Amino acid sequence: MLILHDYLCPCNYRFEELVDRDKRDTVNCPMCGGLAKRQLSAPRLDTSLGVDAASFPTLGEKWVRNRAQRQRIEEARKREHGD
């Protein structure tokens, strides 16, 4: 099975390459021929598979939702304890 991975070479060239899932973490750089290391990267959503990228919240949206939830909890605590 081939998987698309991001790589970074010591010559600072960044590139993507389709590699076998069981392949090592290094490949040859297409620019200089040196050994490029695989980089950690977030998975991409493939909209051609019917996945709606807009249905996934951004980090900012999660932060706003968590902040609002913390404020509601704090307000409820104040009402219960009379602070």
mmCIF file of the N, C-alpha and C atoms, coordinates in Angstrom:
data_MODEL
# 
_entry.id   MODEL 
# 
loop_
_atom_site.group_PDB 
_atom_site.id 
_atom_site.type_symbol 
_atom_site.label_atom_id 
_atom_site.label_alt_id 
_atom_site.label_comp_id 
_atom_site.label_asym_id 
_atom_site.label_entity_id 
_atom_site.label_seq_id 
_atom_site.pdbx_PDB_ins_code 
_atom_site.Cartn_x 
_atom_site.Cartn_y 
_atom_site.Cartn_z 
_atom_site.occupancy 
_atom_site.B_iso_or_equiv 
_atom_site.pdbx_formal_charge 
_atom_site.auth_seq_id 
_atom_site.auth_comp_id 
_atom_site.auth_asym_id 
_atom_site.auth_atom_id 
_atom_site.pdbx_PDB_model_num 
ATOM 1   N N  . MET A 1 1  ? 0.842   -1.183 0.000  1.00 0.00 ? 1  MET A N  1 
ATOM 2   C CA . MET A 1 1  ? 0.000   0.000  0.000  1.00 0.00 ? 1  MET A CA 1 
ATOM 3   C C  . MET A 1 1  ? 0.883   1.240  0.000  1.00 0.00 ? 1  MET A C  1 
ATOM 4   N N  . LEU A 1 2  ? 0.612   2.164  -0.907 1.00 0.00 ? 2  LEU A N  1 
ATOM 5   C CA . LEU A 1 2  ? 1.393   3.387  -1.000 1.00 0.00 ? 2  LEU A CA 1 
ATOM 6   C C  . LEU A 1 2  ? 0.737   4.499  -0.197 1.00 0.00 ? 2  LEU A C  1 
ATOM 7   N N  . ILE A 1 3  ? 1.575   5.272  0.502  1.00 0.00 ? 3  ILE A N  1 
ATOM 8   C CA . ILE A 1 3  ? 1.109   6.380  1.334  1.00 0.00 ? 3  ILE A CA 1 
ATOM 9   C C  . ILE A 1 3  ? 1.944   7.605  0.990  1.00 0.00 ? 3  ILE A C  1 
ATOM 10  N N  . LEU A 1 4  ? 1.293   8.768  0.941  1.00 0.00 ? 4  LEU A N  1 
ATOM 11  C CA . LEU A 1 4  ? 1.987   10.019 0.661  1.00 0.00 ? 4  LEU A CA 1 
ATOM 12  C C  . LEU A 1 4  ? 2.562   10.573 1.958  1.00 0.00 ? 4  LEU A C  1 
ATOM 13  N N  . HIS A 1 5  ? 3.883   10.794 1.976  1.00 0.00 ? 5  HIS A N  1 
ATOM 14  C CA . HIS A 1 5  ? 4.559   11.336 3.158  1.00 0.00 ? 5  HIS A CA 1 
ATOM 15  C C  . HIS A 1 5  ? 5.307   12.608 2.789  1.00 0.00 ? 5  HIS A C  1 
ATOM 16  N N  . ASP A 1 6  ? 5.502   13.480 3.781  1.00 0.00 ? 6  ASP A N  1 
ATOM 17  C CA . ASP A 1 6  ? 6.305   14.687 3.627  1.00 0.00 ? 6  ASP A CA 1 
ATOM 18  C C  . ASP A 1 6  ? 7.723   14.374 4.077  1.00 0.00 ? 6  ASP A C  1 
ATOM 19  N N  . TYR A 1 7  ? 8.703   14.912 3.339  1.00 0.00 ? 7  TYR A N  1 
ATOM 20  C CA . TYR A 1 7  ? 10.105  14.693 3.655  1.00 0.00 ? 7  TYR A CA 1 
ATOM 21  C C  . TYR A 1 7  ? 10.847  16.012 3.677  1.00 0.00 ? 7  TYR A C  1 
ATOM 22  N N  . LEU A 1 8  ? 11.929  16.063 4.477  1.00 0.00 ? 8  LEU A N  1 
ATOM 23  C CA . LEU A 1 8  ? 12.804  17.225 4.554  1.00 0.00 ? 8  LEU A CA 1 
ATOM 24  C C  . LEU A 1 8  ? 14.237  16.744 4.448  1.00 0.00 ? 8  LEU A C  1 
ATOM 25  N N  . CYS A 1 9  ? 14.962  17.338 3.508  1.00 0.00 ? 9  CYS A N  1 
ATOM 26  C CA . CYS A 1 9  ? 16.364  16.975 3.275  1.00 0.00 ? 9  CYS A CA 1 
ATOM 27  C C  . CYS A 1 9  ? 17.272  17.947 4.039  1.00 0.00 ? 9  CYS A C  1 
ATOM 28  N N  . PRO A 1 10 ? 18.495  17.544 4.372  1.00 0.00 ? 10 PRO A N  1 
ATOM 29  C CA . PRO A 1 10 ? 19.434  18.477 5.004  1.00 0.00 ? 10 PRO A CA 1 
ATOM 30  C C  . PRO A 1 10 ? 19.728  19.713 4.151  1.00 0.00 ? 10 PRO A C  1 
ATOM 31  N N  . CYS A 1 11 ? 19.472  19.635 2.846  1.00 0.00 ? 11 CYS A N  1 
ATOM 32  C CA . CYS A 1 11 ? 19.654  20.814 1.986  1.00 0.00 ? 11 CYS A CA 1 
ATOM 33  C C  . CYS A 1 11 ? 18.444  21.751 2.066  1.00 0.00 ? 11 CYS A C  1 
ATOM 34  N N  . ASN A 1 12 ? 17.497  21.468 3.005  1.00 0.00 ? 12 ASN A N  1 
ATOM 35  C CA . ASN A 1 12 ? 16.282  22.255 3.253  1.00 0.00 ? 12 ASN A CA 1 
ATOM 36  C C  . ASN A 1 12 ? 15.250  22.170 2.135  1.00 0.00 ? 12 ASN A C  1 
ATOM 37  N N  . TYR A 1 13 ? 15.334  21.151 1.314  1.00 0.00 ? 13 TYR A N  1 
ATOM 38  C CA . TYR A 1 13 ? 14.329  20.932 0.279  1.00 0.00 ? 13 TYR A CA 1 
ATOM 39  C C  . TYR A 1 13 ? 13.222  20.065 0.865  1.00 0.00 ? 13 TYR A C  1 
ATOM 40  N N  . ARG A 1 14 ? 11.990  20.565 0.782  1.00 0.00 ? 14 ARG A N  1 
ATOM 41  C CA . ARG A 1 14 ? 10.824  19.826 1.266  1.00 0.00 ? 14 ARG A CA 1 
ATOM 42  C C  . ARG A 1 14 ? 10.087  19.255 0.065  1.00 0.00 ? 14 ARG A C  1 
ATOM 43  N N  . PHE A 1 15 ? 9.644   18.005 0.210  1.00 0.00 ? 15 PHE A N  1 
ATOM 44  C CA . PHE A 1 15 ? 8.916   17.381 -0.882 1.00 0.00 ? 15 PHE A CA 1 
ATOM 45  C C  . PHE A 1 15 ? 8.028   16.275 -0.342 1.00 0.00 ? 15 PHE A C  1 
ATOM 46  N N  . GLU A 1 16 ? 7.097   15.831 -1.185 1.00 0.00 ? 16 GLU A N  1 
ATOM 47  C CA . GLU A 1 16 ? 6.212   14.720 -0.858 1.00 0.00 ? 16 GLU A CA 1 
ATOM 48  C C  . GLU A 1 16 ? 6.573   13.560 -1.759 1.00 0.00 ? 16 GLU A C  1 
ATOM 49  N N  . GLU A 1 17 ? 6.408   12.361 -1.226 1.00 0.00 ? 17 GLU A N  1 
ATOM 50  C CA . GLU A 1 17 ? 6.690   11.181 -2.037 1.00 0.00 ? 17 GLU A CA 1 
ATOM 51  C C  . GLU A 1 17 ? 5.764   10.046 -1.630 1.00 0.00 ? 17 GLU A C  1 
ATOM 52  N N  . LEU A 1 18 ? 5.298   9.315  -2.646 1.00 0.00 ? 18 LEU A N  1 
ATOM 53  C CA . LEU A 1 18 ? 4.512   8.114  -2.389 1.00 0.00 ? 18 LEU A CA 1 
ATOM 54  C C  . LEU A 1 18 ? 5.471   6.980  -2.079 1.00 0.00 ? 18 LEU A C  1 
ATOM 55  N N  . VAL A 1 19 ? 5.315   6.397  -0.906 1.00 0.00 ? 19 VAL A N  1 
ATOM 56  C CA . VAL A 1 19 ? 6.206   5.311  -0.509 1.00 0.00 ? 19 VAL A CA 1 
ATOM 57  C C  . VAL A 1 19 ? 5.380   4.158  0.048  1.00 0.00 ? 19 VAL A C  1 
ATOM 58  N N  . ASP A 1 20 ? 5.962   2.995  0.037  1.00 0.00 ? 20 ASP A N  1 
ATOM 59  C CA . ASP A 1 20 ? 5.325   1.827  0.621  1.00 0.00 ? 20 ASP A CA 1 
ATOM 60  C C  . ASP A 1 20 ? 5.239   2.023  2.124  1.00 0.00 ? 20 ASP A C  1 
ATOM 61  N N  . ARG A 1 21 ? 4.149   1.548  2.712  1.00 0.00 ? 21 ARG A N  1 
ATOM 62  C CA . ARG A 1 21 ? 3.922   1.745  4.137  1.00 0.00 ? 21 ARG A CA 1 
ATOM 63  C C  . ARG A 1 21 ? 5.062   1.157  4.977  1.00 0.00 ? 21 ARG A C  1 
ATOM 64  N N  . ASP A 1 22 ? 5.679   0.085  4.530  1.00 0.00 ? 22 ASP A N  1 
ATOM 65  C CA . ASP A 1 22 ? 6.730   -0.585 5.298  1.00 0.00 ? 22 ASP A CA 1 
ATOM 66  C C  . ASP A 1 22 ? 8.127   -0.034 5.011  1.00 0.00 ? 22 ASP A C  1 
ATOM 67  N N  . LYS A 1 23 ? 8.229   0.988  4.160  1.00 0.00 ? 23 LYS A N  1 
ATOM 68  C CA . LYS A 1 23 ? 9.537   1.527  3.803  1.00 0.00 ? 23 LYS A CA 1 
ATOM 69  C C  . LYS A 1 23 ? 10.128  2.304  4.973  1.00 0.00 ? 23 LYS A C  1 
ATOM 70  N N  . ARG A 1 24 ? 11.449  2.416  4.969  1.00 0.00 ? 24 ARG A N  1 
ATOM 71  C CA . ARG A 1 24 ? 12.149  3.149  6.031  1.00 0.00 ? 24 ARG A CA 1 
ATOM 72  C C  . ARG A 1 24 ? 11.737  4.613  6.059  1.00 0.00 ? 24 ARG A C  1 
ATOM 73  N N  . ASP A 1 25 ? 12.192  5.324  7.083  1.00 0.00 ? 25 ASP A N  1 
ATOM 74  C CA . ASP A 1 25 ? 11.840  6.726  7.284  1.00 0.00 ? 25 ASP A CA 1 
ATOM 75  C C  . ASP A 1 25 ? 12.680  7.688  6.442  1.00 0.00 ? 25 ASP A C  1 
ATOM 76  N N  . THR A 1 26 ? 13.613  7.177  5.656  1.00 0.00 ? 26 THR A N  1 
ATOM 77  C CA . THR A 1 26 ? 14.434  8.059  4.826  1.00 0.00 ? 26 THR A CA 1 
ATOM 78  C C  . THR A 1 26 ? 14.330  7.636  3.360  1.00 0.00 ? 26 THR A C  1 
ATOM 79  N N  . VAL A 1 27 ? 14.395  8.624  2.478  1.00 0.00 ? 27 VAL A N  1 
ATOM 80  C CA . VAL A 1 27 ? 14.423  8.403  1.032  1.00 0.00 ? 27 VAL A CA 1 
ATOM 81  C C  . VAL A 1 27 ? 15.457  9.346  0.437  1.00 0.00 ? 27 VAL A C  1 
ATOM 82  N N  . ASN A 1 28 ? 15.831  9.128  -0.800 1.00 0.00 ? 28 ASN A N  1 
ATOM 83  C CA . ASN A 1 28 ? 16.794  9.998  -1.463 1.00 0.00 ? 28 ASN A CA 1 
ATOM 84  C C  . ASN A 1 28 ? 16.114  11.282 -1.918 1.00 0.00 ? 28 ASN A C  1 
ATOM 85  N N  . CYS A 1 29 ? 16.765  12.402 -1.674 1.00 0.00 ? 29 CYS A N  1 
ATOM 86  C CA . CYS A 1 29 ? 16.260  13.710 -2.064 1.00 0.00 ? 29 CYS A CA 1 
ATOM 87  C C  . CYS A 1 29 ? 16.361  13.856 -3.586 1.00 0.00 ? 29 CYS A C  1 
ATOM 88  N N  . PRO A 1 30 ? 15.299  14.323 -4.242 1.00 0.00 ? 30 PRO A N  1 
ATOM 89  C CA . PRO A 1 30 ? 15.359  14.492 -5.693 1.00 0.00 ? 30 PRO A CA 1 
ATOM 90  C C  . PRO A 1 30 ? 16.250  15.665 -6.129 1.00 0.00 ? 30 PRO A C  1 
ATOM 91  N N  . MET A 1 31 ? 16.571  16.591 -5.218 1.00 0.00 ? 31 MET A N  1 
ATOM 92  C CA . MET A 1 31 ? 17.413  17.741 -5.571 1.00 0.00 ? 31 MET A CA 1 
ATOM 93  C C  . MET A 1 31 ? 18.905  17.432 -5.456 1.00 0.00 ? 31 MET A C  1 
ATOM 94  N N  . CYS A 1 32 ? 19.314  16.910 -4.286 1.00 0.00 ? 32 CYS A N  1 
ATOM 95  C CA . CYS A 1 32 ? 20.748  16.714 -4.059 1.00 0.00 ? 32 CYS A CA 1 
ATOM 96  C C  . CYS A 1 32 ? 21.153  15.246 -3.958 1.00 0.00 ? 32 CYS A C  1 
ATOM 97  N N  . GLY A 1 33 ? 20.186  14.356 -3.806 1.00 0.00 ? 33 GLY A N  1 
ATOM 98  C CA . GLY A 1 33 ? 20.499  12.929 -3.693 1.00 0.00 ? 33 GLY A CA 1 
ATOM 99  C C  . GLY A 1 33 ? 20.800  12.488 -2.276 1.00 0.00 ? 33 GLY A C  1 
ATOM 100 N N  . GLY A 1 34 ? 20.794  13.426 -1.315 1.00 0.00 ? 34 GLY A N  1 
ATOM 101 C CA . GLY A 1 34 ? 21.052  13.081 0.078  1.00 0.00 ? 34 GLY A CA 1 
ATOM 102 C C  . GLY A 1 34 ? 19.866  12.360 0.697  1.00 0.00 ? 34 GLY A C  1 
ATOM 103 N N  . LEU A 1 35 ? 20.034  11.911 1.942  1.00 0.00 ? 35 LEU A N  1 
ATOM 104 C CA . LEU A 1 35 ? 18.960  11.204 2.630  1.00 0.00 ? 35 LEU A CA 1 
ATOM 105 C C  . LEU A 1 35 ? 18.025  12.196 3.313  1.00 0.00 ? 35 LEU A C  1 
ATOM 106 N N  . ALA A 1 36 ? 16.768  12.181 2.896  1.00 0.00 ? 36 ALA A N  1 
ATOM 107 C CA . ALA A 1 36 ? 15.746  13.051 3.473  1.00 0.00 ? 36 ALA A CA 1 
ATOM 108 C C  . ALA A 1 36 ? 14.963  12.261 4.504  1.00 0.00 ? 36 ALA A C  1 
ATOM 109 N N  . LYS A 1 37 ? 14.618  12.922 5.621  1.00 0.00 ? 37 LYS A N  1 
ATOM 110 C CA . LYS A 1 37 ? 13.865  12.260 6.691  1.00 0.00 ? 37 LYS A CA 1 
ATOM 111 C C  . LYS A 1 37 ? 12.386  12.567 6.570  1.00 0.00 ? 37 LYS A C  1 
ATOM 112 N N  . ARG A 1 38 ? 11.577  11.557 6.895  1.00 0.00 ? 38 ARG A N  1 
ATOM 113 C CA . ARG A 1 38 ? 10.125  11.738 6.880  1.00 0.00 ? 38 ARG A CA 1 
ATOM 114 C C  . ARG A 1 38 ? 9.725   12.668 8.013  1.00 0.00 ? 38 ARG A C  1 
ATOM 115 N N  . GLN A 1 39 ? 8.800   13.584 7.721  1.00 0.00 ? 39 GLN A N  1 
ATOM 116 C CA . GLN A 1 39 ? 8.309   14.552 8.689  1.00 0.00 ? 39 GLN A CA 1 
ATOM 117 C C  . GLN A 1 39 ? 6.940   14.123 9.192  1.00 0.00 ? 39 GLN A C  1 
ATOM 118 N N  . LEU A 1 40 ? 6.648   14.480 10.433 1.00 0.00 ? 40 LEU A N  1 
ATOM 119 C CA . LEU A 1 40 ? 5.312   14.255 10.953 1.00 0.00 ? 40 LEU A CA 1 
ATOM 120 C C  . LEU A 1 40 ? 4.381   15.265 10.311 1.00 0.00 ? 40 LEU A C  1 
ATOM 121 N N  . SER A 1 41 ? 3.228   14.815 9.895  1.00 0.00 ? 41 SER A N  1 
ATOM 122 C CA . SER A 1 41 ? 2.279   15.729 9.273  1.00 0.00 ? 41 SER A CA 1 
ATOM 123 C C  . SER A 1 41 ? 0.860   15.286 9.591  1.00 0.00 ? 41 SER A C  1 
ATOM 124 N N  . ALA A 1 42 ? -0.052  16.238 9.528  1.00 0.00 ? 42 ALA A N  1 
ATOM 125 C CA . ALA A 1 42 ? -1.455  15.935 9.781  1.00 0.00 ? 42 ALA A CA 1 
ATOM 126 C C  . ALA A 1 42 ? -2.053  15.239 8.564  1.00 0.00 ? 42 ALA A C  1 
ATOM 127 N N  . PRO A 1 43 ? -2.986  14.347 8.784  1.00 0.00 ? 43 PRO A N  1 
ATOM 128 C CA . PRO A 1 43 ? -3.619  13.691 7.640  1.00 0.00 ? 43 PRO A CA 1 
ATOM 129 C C  . PRO A 1 43 ? -4.461  14.684 6.852  1.00 0.00 ? 43 PRO A C  1 
ATOM 130 N N  . ARG A 1 44 ? -4.546  14.445 5.573  1.00 0.00 ? 44 ARG A N  1 
ATOM 131 C CA . ARG A 1 44 ? -5.354  15.314 4.718  1.00 0.00 ? 44 ARG A CA 1 
ATOM 132 C C  . ARG A 1 44 ? -6.728  14.694 4.528  1.00 0.00 ? 44 ARG A C  1 
ATOM 133 N N  . LEU A 1 45 ? -7.740  15.532 4.441  1.00 0.00 ? 45 LEU A N  1 
ATOM 134 C CA . LEU A 1 45 ? -9.090  15.052 4.196  1.00 0.00 ? 45 LEU A CA 1 
ATOM 135 C C  . LEU A 1 45 ? -9.321  15.028 2.696  1.00 0.00 ? 45 LEU A C  1 
ATOM 136 N N  . ASP A 1 46 ? -9.711  13.888 2.187  1.00 0.00 ? 46 ASP A N  1 
ATOM 137 C CA . ASP A 1 46 ? -9.955  13.747 0.763  1.00 0.00 ? 46 ASP A CA 1 
ATOM 138 C C  . ASP A 1 46 ? -11.431 13.997 0.491  1.00 0.00 ? 46 ASP A C  1 
ATOM 139 N N  . THR A 1 47 ? -11.746 15.179 -0.039 1.00 0.00 ? 47 THR A N  1 
ATOM 140 C CA . THR A 1 47 ? -13.139 15.533 -0.278 1.00 0.00 ? 47 THR A CA 1 
ATOM 141 C C  . THR A 1 47 ? -13.759 14.705 -1.399 1.00 0.00 ? 47 THR A C  1 
ATOM 142 N N  . SER A 1 48 ? -12.945 14.059 -2.225 1.00 0.00 ? 48 SER A N  1 
ATOM 143 C CA . SER A 1 48 ? -13.502 13.221 -3.293 1.00 0.00 ? 48 SER A CA 1 
ATOM 144 C C  . SER A 1 48 ? -14.138 11.953 -2.730 1.00 0.00 ? 48 SER A C  1 
ATOM 145 N N  . LEU A 1 49 ? -13.851 11.652 -1.460 1.00 0.00 ? 49 LEU A N  1 
ATOM 146 C CA . LEU A 1 49 ? -14.434 10.473 -0.820 1.00 0.00 ? 49 LEU A CA 1 
ATOM 147 C C  . LEU A 1 49 ? -15.729 10.800 -0.088 1.00 0.00 ? 49 LEU A C  1 
ATOM 148 N N  . GLY A 1 50 ? -16.213 12.025 -0.251 1.00 0.00 ? 50 GLY A N  1 
ATOM 149 C CA . GLY A 1 50 ? -17.463 12.413 0.386  1.00 0.00 ? 50 GLY A CA 1 
ATOM 150 C C  . GLY A 1 50 ? -17.289 13.010 1.766  1.00 0.00 ? 50 GLY A C  1 
ATOM 151 N N  . VAL A 1 51 ? -16.059 13.311 2.162  1.00 0.00 ? 51 VAL A N  1 
ATOM 152 C CA . VAL A 1 51 ? -15.791 13.915 3.470  1.00 0.00 ? 51 VAL A CA 1 
ATOM 153 C C  . VAL A 1 51 ? -15.927 15.425 3.337  1.00 0.00 ? 51 VAL A C  1 
ATOM 154 N N  . ASP A 1 52 ? -16.731 16.029 4.185  1.00 0.00 ? 52 ASP A N  1 
ATOM 155 C CA . ASP A 1 52 ? -16.911 17.474 4.170  1.00 0.00 ? 52 ASP A CA 1 
ATOM 156 C C  . ASP A 1 52 ? -15.942 18.098 5.161  1.00 0.00 ? 52 ASP A C  1 
ATOM 157 N N  . ALA A 1 53 ? -14.917 18.750 4.651  1.00 0.00 ? 53 ALA A N  1 
ATOM 158 C CA . ALA A 1 53 ? -13.892 19.337 5.519  1.00 0.00 ? 53 ALA A CA 1 
ATOM 159 C C  . ALA A 1 53 ? -14.467 20.420 6.423  1.00 0.00 ? 53 ALA A C  1 
ATOM 160 N N  . ALA A 1 54 ? -15.554 21.072 5.998  1.00 0.00 ? 54 ALA A N  1 
ATOM 161 C CA . ALA A 1 54 ? -16.152 22.139 6.804  1.00 0.00 ? 54 ALA A CA 1 
ATOM 162 C C  . ALA A 1 54 ? -16.828 21.597 8.056  1.00 0.00 ? 54 ALA A C  1 
ATOM 163 N N  . SER A 1 55 ? -17.102 20.291 8.086  1.00 0.00 ? 55 SER A N  1 
ATOM 164 C CA . SER A 1 55 ? -17.774 19.731 9.261  1.00 0.00 ? 55 SER A CA 1 
ATOM 165 C C  . SER A 1 55 ? -16.805 19.459 10.413 1.00 0.00 ? 55 SER A C  1 
ATOM 166 N N  . PHE A 1 56 ? -15.511 19.608 10.181 1.00 0.00 ? 56 PHE A N  1 
ATOM 167 C CA . PHE A 1 56 ? -14.521 19.412 11.233 1.00 0.00 ? 56 PHE A CA 1 
ATOM 168 C C  . PHE A 1 56 ? -14.146 20.767 11.822 1.00 0.00 ? 56 PHE A C  1 
ATOM 169 N N  . PRO A 1 57 ? -14.261 20.942 13.151 1.00 0.00 ? 57 PRO A N  1 
ATOM 170 C CA . PRO A 1 57 ? -13.970 22.243 13.747 1.00 0.00 ? 57 PRO A CA 1 
ATOM 171 C C  . PRO A 1 57 ? -12.477 22.560 13.704 1.00 0.00 ? 57 PRO A C  1 
ATOM 172 N N  . THR A 1 58 ? -12.176 23.846 13.578 1.00 0.00 ? 58 THR A N  1 
ATOM 173 C CA . THR A 1 58 ? -10.789 24.284 13.630 1.00 0.00 ? 58 THR A CA 1 
ATOM 174 C C  . THR A 1 58 ? -10.349 24.367 15.088 1.00 0.00 ? 58 THR A C  1 
ATOM 175 N N  . LEU A 1 59 ? -9.061  24.542 15.313 1.00 0.00 ? 59 LEU A N  1 
ATOM 176 C CA . LEU A 1 59 ? -8.561  24.689 16.688 1.00 0.00 ? 59 LEU A CA 1 
ATOM 177 C C  . LEU A 1 59 ? -9.139  25.935 17.346 1.00 0.00 ? 59 LEU A C  1 
ATOM 178 N N  . GLY A 1 60 ? -9.322  27.007 16.573 1.00 0.00 ? 60 GLY A N  1 
ATOM 179 C CA . GLY A 1 60 ? -9.905  28.226 17.126 1.00 0.00 ? 60 GLY A CA 1 
ATOM 180 C C  . GLY A 1 60 ? -11.341 28.014 17.577 1.00 0.00 ? 60 GLY A C  1 
ATOM 181 N N  . GLU A 1 61 ? -12.101 27.290 16.776 1.00 0.00 ? 61 GLU A N  1 
ATOM 182 C CA . GLU A 1 61 ? -13.487 27.002 17.140 1.00 0.00 ? 61 GLU A CA 1 
ATOM 183 C C  . GLU A 1 61 ? -13.562 26.135 18.390 1.00 0.00 ? 61 GLU A C  1 
ATOM 184 N N  . LYS A 1 62 ? -12.649 25.162 18.503 1.00 0.00 ? 62 LYS A N  1 
ATOM 185 C CA . LYS A 1 62 ? -12.613 24.318 19.706 1.00 0.00 ? 62 LYS A CA 1 
ATOM 186 C C  . LYS A 1 62 ? -12.269 25.157 20.933 1.00 0.00 ? 62 LYS A C  1 
ATOM 187 N N  . TRP A 1 63 ? -11.326 26.100 20.786 1.00 0.00 ? 63 TRP A N  1 
ATOM 188 C CA . TRP A 1 63 ? -10.917 26.935 21.907 1.00 0.00 ? 63 TRP A CA 1 
ATOM 189 C C  . TRP A 1 63 ? -12.100 27.783 22.379 1.00 0.00 ? 63 TRP A C  1 
ATOM 190 N N  . VAL A 1 64 ? -12.829 28.391 21.435 1.00 0.00 ? 64 VAL A N  1 
ATOM 191 C CA . VAL A 1 64 ? -13.978 29.223 21.778 1.00 0.00 ? 64 VAL A CA 1 
ATOM 192 C C  . VAL A 1 64 ? -15.043 28.390 22.479 1.00 0.00 ? 64 VAL A C  1 
ATOM 193 N N  . ARG A 1 65 ? -15.319 27.187 21.961 1.00 0.00 ? 65 ARG A N  1 
ATOM 194 C CA . ARG A 1 65 ? -16.327 26.321 22.571 1.00 0.00 ? 65 ARG A CA 1 
ATOM 195 C C  . ARG A 1 65 ? -15.911 25.915 23.985 1.00 0.00 ? 65 ARG A C  1 
ATOM 196 N N  . ASN A 1 66 ? -14.656 25.555 24.186 1.00 0.00 ? 66 ASN A N  1 
ATOM 197 C CA . ASN A 1 66 ? -14.182 25.158 25.514 1.00 0.00 ? 66 ASN A CA 1 
ATOM 198 C C  . ASN A 1 66 ? -14.207 26.335 26.489 1.00 0.00 ? 66 ASN A C  1 
ATOM 199 N N  . ARG A 1 67 ? -13.867 27.523 26.000 1.00 0.00 ? 67 ARG A N  1 
ATOM 200 C CA . ARG A 1 67 ? -13.888 28.704 26.869 1.00 0.00 ? 67 ARG A CA 1 
ATOM 201 C C  . ARG A 1 67 ? -15.317 29.013 27.314 1.00 0.00 ? 67 ARG A C  1 
ATOM 202 N N  . ALA A 1 68 ? -16.253 28.932 26.381 1.00 0.00 ? 68 ALA A N  1 
ATOM 203 C CA . ALA A 1 68 ? -17.657 29.198 26.722 1.00 0.00 ? 68 ALA A CA 1 
ATOM 204 C C  . ALA A 1 68 ? -18.171 28.163 27.724 1.00 0.00 ? 68 ALA A C  1 
ATOM 205 N N  . GLN A 1 69 ? -17.758 26.912 27.546 1.00 0.00 ? 69 GLN A N  1 
ATOM 206 C CA . GLN A 1 69 ? -18.183 25.866 28.472 1.00 0.00 ? 69 GLN A CA 1 
ATOM 207 C C  . GLN A 1 69 ? -17.611 26.119 29.866 1.00 0.00 ? 69 GLN A C  1 
ATOM 208 N N  . ARG A 1 70 ? -16.347 26.521 29.955 1.00 0.00 ? 70 ARG A N  1 
ATOM 209 C CA . ARG A 1 70 ? -15.741 26.824 31.263 1.00 0.00 ? 70 ARG A CA 1 
ATOM 210 C C  . ARG A 1 70 ? -16.447 27.990 31.933 1.00 0.00 ? 70 ARG A C  1 
ATOM 211 N N  . GLN A 1 71 ? -16.834 28.997 31.143 1.00 0.00 ? 71 GLN A N  1 
ATOM 212 C CA . GLN A 1 71 ? -17.546 30.140 31.715 1.00 0.00 ? 71 GLN A CA 1 
ATOM 213 C C  . GLN A 1 71 ? -18.912 29.725 32.250 1.00 0.00 ? 71 GLN A C  1 
ATOM 214 N N  . ARG A 1 72 ? -19.627 28.865 31.527 1.00 0.00 ? 72 ARG A N  1 
ATOM 215 C CA . ARG A 1 72 ? -20.932 28.390 32.003 1.00 0.00 ? 72 ARG A CA 1 
ATOM 216 C C  . ARG A 1 72 ? -20.781 27.594 33.300 1.00 0.00 ? 72 ARG A C  1 
ATOM 217 N N  . ILE A 1 73 ? -19.754 26.767 33.392 1.00 0.00 ? 73 ILE A N  1 
ATOM 218 C CA . ILE A 1 73 ? -19.517 25.990 34.610 1.00 0.00 ? 73 ILE A CA 1 
ATOM 219 C C  . ILE A 1 73 ? -19.204 26.917 35.780 1.00 0.00 ? 73 ILE A C  1 
ATOM 220 N N  . GLU A 1 74 ? -18.382 27.926 35.539 1.00 0.00 ? 74 GLU A N  1 
ATOM 221 C CA . GLU A 1 74 ? -18.014 28.869 36.599 1.00 0.00 ? 74 GLU A CA 1 
ATOM 222 C C  . GLU A 1 74 ? -19.240 29.669 37.062 1.00 0.00 ? 74 GLU A C  1 
ATOM 223 N N  . GLU A 1 75 ? -20.084 30.099 36.124 1.00 0.00 ? 75 GLU A N  1 
ATOM 224 C CA . GLU A 1 75 ? -21.298 30.831 36.490 1.00 0.00 ? 75 GLU A CA 1 
ATOM 225 C C  . GLU A 1 75 ? -22.253 29.949 37.294 1.00 0.00 ? 75 GLU A C  1 
ATOM 226 N N  . ALA A 1 76 ? -22.394 28.688 36.913 1.00 0.00 ? 76 ALA A N  1 
ATOM 227 C CA . ALA A 1 76 ? -23.259 27.761 37.648 1.00 0.00 ? 76 ALA A CA 1 
ATOM 228 C C  . ALA A 1 76 ? -22.716 27.528 39.056 1.00 0.00 ? 76 ALA A C  1 
ATOM 229 N N  . ARG A 1 77 ? -21.409 27.430 39.187 1.00 0.00 ? 77 ARG A N  1 
ATOM 230 C CA . ARG A 1 77 ? -20.790 27.251 40.499 1.00 0.00 ? 77 ARG A CA 1 
ATOM 231 C C  . ARG A 1 77 ? -21.062 28.460 41.396 1.00 0.00 ? 77 ARG A C  1 
ATOM 232 N N  . LYS A 1 78 ? -20.940 29.662 40.818 1.00 0.00 ? 78 LYS A N  1 
ATOM 233 C CA . LYS A 1 78 ? -21.201 30.869 41.585 1.00 0.00 ? 78 LYS A CA 1 
ATOM 234 C C  . LYS A 1 78 ? -22.645 30.937 42.041 1.00 0.00 ? 78 LYS A C  1 
ATOM 235 N N  . ARG A 1 79 ? -23.589 30.557 41.186 1.00 0.00 ? 79 ARG A N  1 
ATOM 236 C CA . ARG A 1 79 ? -24.998 30.569 41.560 1.00 0.00 ? 79 ARG A CA 1 
ATOM 237 C C  . ARG A 1 79 ? -25.286 29.564 42.686 1.00 0.00 ? 79 ARG A C  1 
ATOM 238 N N  . GLU A 1 80 ? -24.672 28.397 42.588 1.00 0.00 ? 80 GLU A N  1 
ATOM 239 C CA . GLU A 1 80 ? -24.920 27.347 43.608 1.00 0.00 ? 80 GLU A CA 1 
ATOM 240 C C  . GLU A 1 80 ? -24.318 27.712 44.945 1.00 0.00 ? 80 GLU A C  1 
ATOM 241 N N  . HIS A 1 81 ? -23.168 28.368 44.943 1.00 0.00 ? 81 HIS A N  1 
ATOM 242 C CA . HIS A 1 81 ? -22.468 28.662 46.192 1.00 0.00 ? 81 HIS A CA 1 
ATOM 243 C C  . HIS A 1 81 ? -22.644 30.092 46.658 1.00 0.00 ? 81 HIS A C  1 
ATOM 244 N N  . GLY A 1 82 ? -23.329 30.901 45.868 1.00 0.00 ? 82 GLY A N  1 
ATOM 245 C CA . GLY A 1 82 ? -23.593 32.271 46.285 1.00 0.00 ? 82 GLY A CA 1 
ATOM 246 C C  . GLY A 1 82 ? -22.383 33.161 46.309 1.00 0.00 ? 82 GLY A C  1 
ATOM 247 N N  . ASP A 1 83 ? -21.385 32.882 45.505 1.00 0.00 ? 83 ASP A N  1 
ATOM 248 C CA . ASP A 1 83 ? -20.160 33.708 45.455 1.00 0.00 ? 83 ASP A CA 1 
ATOM 249 C C  . ASP A 1 83 ? -20.393 34.990 44.719 1.00 0.00 ? 83 ASP A C  1 
# 
